[in-house]
Amino acid sequence: MAKWNDEEKLHYISVHLQDDASRWWTQVSISIKTWSSFTEAVIKVFGSTKIQELAFEQLKWYKQTVNQPVRQYYDKIIELCKKVDPAMLDSLKLKYLMAGIENH
């Protein structure tokens, strides 16, 4: 979700939700108006496993944008890696970092 603002994240999240999460979102999407309220609701309903899955989806698709500083990109990837697996190997973190870095 590179450089998406919270409104865009909330709009596009439905593309990534599947099964129970998709059905849940269909029922509650009208009442959830902010990204923070979405994440709070997901934790409340699905627990940390779904948060890990969501973080993994973000990690798979996250790309550095043209004007995004490398440090900001690095910090975001590391944050997502920690959400997915706090004990993730450094070699795997490096793969994710290299997969989405912008070639200049």
C-alpha positions in Angstrom: 0.0 0.0 0.0 2.8 2.3 -0.9 2.0 6.0 -0.3 -1.7 5.4 0.0 -3.4 7.7 2.4 -5.8 6.2 5.0 -8.8 6.9 2.8 -7.3 5.0 -0.1 -6.3 2.1 2.1 -9.8 1.9 3.3 -11.2 2.0 -0.2 -8.9 -0.7 -1.6 -8.8 -3.1 1.3 -11.8 -5.0 0.0 -9.7 -6.3 -2.9 -7.5 -8.1 -0.5 -10.1 -9.5 1.9 -11.2 -13.1 1.4 -13.7 -15.6 2.9 -14.9 -14.6 6.4 -13.1 -11.3 6.3 -14.7 -10.4 3.0 -18.2 -11.3 4.3 -17.5 -9.3 7.5 -16.4 -6.3 5.5 -19.5 -6.4 3.3 -21.6 -6.1 6.5 -19.7 -3.4 8.3 -18.1 -1.3 5.6 -20.8 1.3 5.7 -20.2 2.0 9.4 -16.4 2.0 9.3 -15.2 5.4 8.1 -11.5 5.5 9.0 -8.4 3.3 8.6 -7.7 3.3 12.3 -11.3 2.2 13.1 -10.9 -0.5 10.5 -7.7 -1.9 12.0 -9.3 -1.8 15.5 -12.4 -3.6 14.3 -10.2 -6.3 12.5 -8.3 -6.9 15.7 -11.5 -7.1 17.7 -13.2 -9.5 15.4 -10.4 -11.6 14.0 -7.5 -11.2 16.4 -3.8 -10.9 15.6 -3.8 -13.8 13.0 -5.8 -11.7 10.6 -3.6 -8.7 11.3 -0.6 -10.9 10.4 -2.3 -11.9 7.2 -3.1 -8.4 6.3 0.4 -7.3 7.0 1.7 -10.1 4.8 -0.5 -9.0 1.9 0.8 -5.4 2.4 4.4 -6.7 2.5 4.0 -8.7 -0.7 2.8 -5.7 -2.7 4.6 -2.8 -1.0 6.8 -0.9 -3.4 8.9 2.2 -2.9 7.4 5.2 -4.7 9.4 7.6 -6.8 9.7 10.3 -4.1 9.7 8.1 -1.1 13.0 8.3 0.8 14.9 5.0 1.2 14.8 5.3 5.0 11.0 5.7 5.0 10.7 2.7 2.7 13.0 0.6 4.8 11.2 1.5 8.0 7.8 0.5 6.5 9.1 -2.9 5.3 10.7 -3.7 8.6 7.5 -2.7 10.4 5.5 -5.0 8.2 8.0 -7.8 8.6 7.7 -7.6 12.4 3.9 -7.7 12.2 4.1 -10.8 9.9 6.8 -12.6 12.0 8.7 -11.0 14.9 11.4 -13.6 14.5 11.7 -13.3 10.7 15.2 -14.1 9.4 17.2 -11.1 8.2 17.7 -12.8 4.8 14.0 -12.9 4.3 13.6 -9.2 5.3 16.3 -8.4 2.8 14.4 -10.2 0.1 11.3 -8.1 0.8 13.4 -4.9 0.9 15.0 -5.6 -2.4 11.8 -6.8 -4.1 10.1 -3.4 -3.8 12.9 -0.9 -3.9 12.8 1.7 -6.7 15.7 1.5 -9.1 17.1 4.9 -9.7 
